[in-house]
Amino acid sequence: MAADLYADYVIVGAGSAGCVLAARLTESGKHKVALLEAGGDDRPLHEPSQFVSNIMIHTPIGFGKTLNDPKVNWLYETEVDEGSGGRSHKWPKGKVLGGSSSINGMLYVRGQSADYDGWAQMGARGWSWDEVLPYFRKSENQERGENEFHGTGGPLSVSDFPEEHPVSKAIVEACVQAGIPYKPDLNDGNQEGCSFFQMTAKNGRRSSAAVAYLHPAMKRPNLLVEKRAMTTRILWDGKKAIGVEFRQNGETRRAMAAREVILSAGSVESPKLLEISGVGQGALLKELGVPVVHESPMVGENMQDHYMIGCQAALKEPHHSINELSRGVKLLGQIAKYGLTRKGLLSYAVAHGCAFVKSRDELAYPDIQIHVMAASMDLEYLNQYQGLRLDKEPGMASNPCQLRPESRGSIHAKSPDGMERPRIVPNYLSDPLDRQSVVEQLKIIRKIWQQPALEPYMEAKGDPFGDTDEAMLGYAKVAGGTLYHAVGTVAMGDERFPLDPQLRVRGTHNLRVIDASAMPKISSGNTNAPTIMIAEKGAEMILQDAREAVAA
Ligand SMILES: Cc1cc2nc3c(=O)[nH]c(=O)nc-3n(C[C@H](O)[C@H](O)[C@H](O)COP(=O)(O)OP(=O)(O)OC[C@H]3O[C@@H](n4cnc5c(N)ncnc54)[C@H](O)[C@@H]3O)c2cc1C
C-alpha cells in the first residue's frame, strides 16, 4: 500500500480553477499543497503515452482532435434530453493537467458587469463587478496593454486573433450592417457589439491554466502534484474535512489536509464527490446508502449550460473557406506557415468573430452571443461523436446561443462508487422563454446573412431554419448542442445555496468548492475566464483565513 500524503491544503482537480489555486497557495512558500488530478500530464515529453494528444493540446487548431480524444477527455454522455429532440448529448471535459482549459476553444470572454452584480444580489456578497474586476486583471497578461479593465503581468496570456480571415471579417461587417455596433473590447463589462475574439494564447500557443499557472509552480518544493489520481471520497472527522481518499495505479491512497480540502473537480465531478461523501439531498444520500454529513438540497441542482445552434451556409468559392485550407497541399502549406511564423490556420481558435446582441430593444443587456467562423462542420458527425469534421463543401458559420438561459438541469451521483460517472440531465430548452429565444436567435442570424457584406461570399440559397416559429424551434432542437459551459451545480449565494460567499460548503468545516460549479448564475459568455477569476479570488480568501488563524 502506497503511503499517505500530508499537506496543508489538498486540491482535487488540476483544471482551470485547480491550477490557479495550486500556484497561488504555494507562492509564499509557507503552505504545503497536494494537487490530485485524475488525468495525466499535458506536456508531450512528460507523457509518452499521449504524446500526439498533448501536441494537439498546445496547438490551437488541435481543439478539433482533443474534442473527442479519450486520452485527455472524459467524454461524458447525458441522459436522453426531451427538450432537444430526444437525444443524448456528448459532453467533452478535460481530463489532463489544465483540465478543460487544456482542450477548450481558447475564447477569452468575461461576461457582463450585470452578471456579477446579479451574483451579489443572489447572496454572493463580495462578488459584484467592481469586486471581481481586480481578479480578472490580476490573472491577465493582456497583449494590448494595461488599462482600467485589463491587466498585464498576470499568468494568463490574452492575445488578439492572429489574422482576420476575409469570410469572418465579412460576417462581422454584416453584423454591423444589421445594426450591431462594432466594439473592439468585448471584455470591459459592457458586451453589446461585435468584433474578433481575443484568445488565451501566446505566440500561437495555448495559454491553458496549466501552462499559465501550474507548470511554473511545479518547480516549488511545497507543491506535490499526483497525476492519474482519482479522488473517490472526502474523509471526515465529524463535519470537518480532514483529507480525501484516491485511487492511483490500482491502489487506494489518502491525502490528508491539515487546513482545508478544496474541490476543483469541475461542475460534473464536484457535486458527485460531495454526494458520495454525504453532502447532498437527503433522499438521494439515503438511496446511495452513504452516511449523512449534511443535508444540502441544492447540491447537483441549478445546472446551467449554453445551448448553441449550428447555423451554417455554403460559400460561393472554395478558396474562401477554411474547409479548403485544411486539405492536401494547402494544409501542408499551413503547417509550414505555423512552423515558421506561428500564424495561419493552426494558430486559429475554434471561432473567430463574436457578436453580443439584444433580441428585444427593451432589454438592458445583450441576451444572445454569436460565434462566427469561416468554416462549416459536419453537424451530424459533431452531434453523434462530438468530433469536429469539416464539411466537404466550403462553408461558413454564425452559431448563436442564449446567454442566460432559464432552463435548469442537474448532475447527481448514480452510485456511491467514486469511480462511477454521475447522471447528467441537461433539460435544454425546457423553459418556454428559452424556446422563444431560439426562434429570435435564428431570425437575427437570417437578418445578418441578408446583409450586403456577405454577397461576395455566401451562396444565395437562403437558410435551412424554416418559415414559421414552430419550424425554427424544430430546427433548433436538432441542430443544437452544448457549448461546453456547464456551471452552477454547487453554487454560492444565500442560505438556499450549498456554498457561502467564501466558497465554503455550508454545514461542514475545512471544505470549499472552487470551480465553475460555484457560479450561482451562468456568466454571459464562455466560462473559462470567469472560472479563473473565481479561483484567484478564492485563493485570496483561503490565504486571508490562514493569516487570521496565525494571528489569532
Ligand atoms: C470542449 C470545451 C470547449 C470550451 N471552450 C471554451 C472557450 O473557448 N472559452 C471559454 O471561456 N470556456 C470554454 N470552455 C469552458 C471552460 O473551459 C470551463 O468552464 C472551465 O475550464 C471549467 O473549469 P473548472 O476548473 O471548473 O473545471 P475543469 O477545467 O474541467 O477541471 C476539472 C479537473 O478536475 C479533474 N477531476 C475531475 N474529477 C476528479 C476526481 N475525482 N479526482 C481528481 N481529479 C478530478 C478533471 O480531470 C479536470 O482536470 C470549454 C470547455 C470545453 C470542455
The ligand as a Gaussian input file, in Angstrom:
#p B3LYP/6-31G(d) Opt

LIG

0 1
 C      -14.505000      21.443000     -25.298000
 C      -14.615000      22.679000     -24.474000
 C      -14.525000      23.938000     -25.087000
 C      -14.631000      25.097000     -24.324000
 N      -14.381000      26.307000     -24.902000
 C      -14.275000      27.408000     -24.112000
 C      -13.799000      28.632000     -24.644000
 O      -13.450000      28.736000     -25.819000
 N      -13.728000      29.704000     -23.814000
 C      -14.102000      29.635000     -22.503000
 O      -14.054000      30.656000     -21.822000
 N      -14.560000      28.475000     -21.974000
 C      -14.604000      27.364000     -22.732000
 N      -14.971000      26.168000     -22.185000
 C      -15.394000      26.134000     -20.774000
 C      -14.243000      26.269000     -19.772000
 O      -13.073000      25.665000     -20.273000
 C      -14.679000      25.654000     -18.439000
 O      -15.811000      26.357000     -17.949000
 C      -13.601000      25.700000     -17.376000
 O      -12.410000      25.130000     -17.853000
 C      -14.079000      24.960000     -16.125000
 O      -13.051000      24.932000     -15.186000
 P      -13.140000      24.017000     -13.898000
 O      -11.917000      24.282000     -13.109000
 O      -14.452000      24.209000     -13.259000
 O      -13.162000      22.515000     -14.425000
 P      -12.098000      21.725000     -15.350000
 O      -11.175000      22.686000     -16.026000
 O      -12.892000      20.816000     -16.173000
 O      -11.219000      20.950000     -14.276000
 C      -11.653000      19.871000     -13.503000
 C      -10.444000      18.957000     -13.310000
 O      -10.715000      18.038000     -12.275000
 C      -10.292000      16.743000     -12.672000
 N      -11.105000      15.793000     -11.899000
 C      -12.425000      15.576000     -12.018000
 N      -12.826000      14.669000     -11.110000
 C      -11.727000      14.314000     -10.412000
 C      -11.504000      13.413000      -9.340000
 N      -12.498000      12.706000      -8.779000
 N      -10.239000      13.277000      -8.866000
 C       -9.224000      14.003000      -9.402000
 N       -9.386000      14.864000     -10.435000
 C      -10.623000      15.018000     -10.913000
 C      -10.545000      16.724000     -14.160000
 O       -9.815000      15.713000     -14.793000
 C      -10.113000      18.131000     -14.543000
 O       -8.747000      18.197000     -14.819000
 C      -14.877000      24.995000     -22.920000
 C      -14.975000      23.744000     -22.304000
 C      -14.831000      22.591000     -23.063000
 C      -14.928000      21.253000     -22.386000

